[in-house]
Amino acid sequence: MARVVIIGGGPGGYEAASAAAQLGAEVTVVDSDGIGGSAVLTDCVPSKTLIATAEVMTEVEEAGRLGVRLEDGDEDPANSVRVDLSVVNQRVKRLAAAQSDGITRRLDRDKVRIIQARGRLDGPETVVAGDERLDADVVLIATGARPRILKGSEPDGERILTWEQVYELEELPERLIVVGSGVTGAEFASAYDALGSDVVLVSSRDRVLPGEDADAAAVLEDVFKRRGLTVLGKSRAESVKRQGDGVVVTLTDGRTVEGSHALLAVGSLPNTDDMGLAESGVSLGDGGFVTVDRVSRTTARGVYAAGDCTGVLMLASVAAMQGRIAMAHALGDAVSPLDQSTVSANVFTAPEIATVGVSQAAVDAGSSTAIVVKVPLADNARAKMQGVRDGFVKLFCLPNTGIIVGGVVVAPRASELIHPISLAVGARLTVDQVAASFTVYPSVSGSVAEAARQLHLRG
């Protein structure tokens, strides 16, 4: 029986543990932070739970346009609803803990041993977990990542916060300065704006979400401006300091921005320090991320890595897939190497932005010859009925063959709407095949079929 030791209990770790147990291995998970890792306890599950409340507030704000009125008082529902952040955050933490407990029970059913300790390598075949030394045939490193801290701007957990600390707030920030306009920064800026905070988003680039589709980012910026959210473009933060009951963010050009709270969203650092990795033959790349191939192998024989500590598309879904691929490869099961071109991702702003496959940037740069069609949601009957004003569906296909190679959806619940496009990309379906599939009328997903029909004429 193969002995598998997994260091880290996040998605890459717990999914790998279940996969290895199913394949008949003796599995031990060494984890010091709680099963589920940051994805479950301090990142994905908490943030998306908070965002779910923000989505309700957005719908309430838009309800007046749909004819919804209150019986008494102000006719505008948005003026009569407020958020109790203490209750919201209690629910966030309760759901995160319940998710962690559920995963722990699943591992127990799979007969996976869990050791609560910090794990490190002592050679490629030995893991030290507290006072124990564990011999291993296969080791998986799945230690995740932590928020990067702006130099000289250490969080205090009260006014200067990382995204892991916001759930301790009892009251809604009056004026929140979000430093960083990537996915995390944009999501929290959008959420707290909907919850009722005055939000300032500090972006070092010329637009929000510099790594996402430019058309999608433009839609989001327009929505931000319409809602009164302030975006400071081309404004790099130099420091964040506590000042009395507030904060001051100093920009590199000398300007200052004052607020009640600041949220640092300036990237992540891998949790790979002091783990004996390099000494055990595991190569680390730029920033300390573990170097892996498409089946999650490191440069040390028998040692694999998965999740954010590898820096490969830092998504919980990718971490889980890397973990499963690693165990399949290590234990002799059928394995398909990770194909990043089929990975779907979502930005949980309002509206959401979902993507898969070939990007507009690749087409514009000439590295892809794909043909592109964009269908605005303003032309979609169901979107009109729902009062949706912003968004689009964009499809990419190869010339001549019409095979769909990518897509972008900007819409409420884009995370659900991207799935048929992901299926098309993964199965190499053509625009004609997608166009010939029935869609419900009226439905927002009908715009996917419409984009496919337009590509048939252009391809």
Secondary structure, DSSP 4 states (H G I P E B T S, - for coil): --EEEEE--SHHHHHHHHHHHHTT-EEEEEESS-TTHHHHHTSHHHHHHHHHHHHHHHHHHHHGGGT---SSS-S-GGGG----HHHHHHHHHHHHHHHHHHHHHHHHHTT-EEEES-EEESSTTEEEETTEEEE-SEEEE---EEE---TT----SSSEEETTTGGG-SS--SEEEEE--SHHHHHHHHHHHHHT-EEEEE-SSSSS-TTS-HHHHHHHHHHHHHHT-EEETT--EEEEEEETTEEEEEETTS-EEEESEEEE---EEES-TTSSTGGGT--B-GGGPBP--TT-B-SSTTEEE-SGGGTSS--HHHHHHHHHHHHHHHTT-------GGG-EEEE-SSSEEEEEES-HHHHHHTS---EEEEEEGGG-HHHHHTT--S-EEEEEE-TTT-BEEEEEEEETTHHHHHHHHHHHHHHT-BHHHHHHS---SS-TTHHHHHHHHHHHHH-
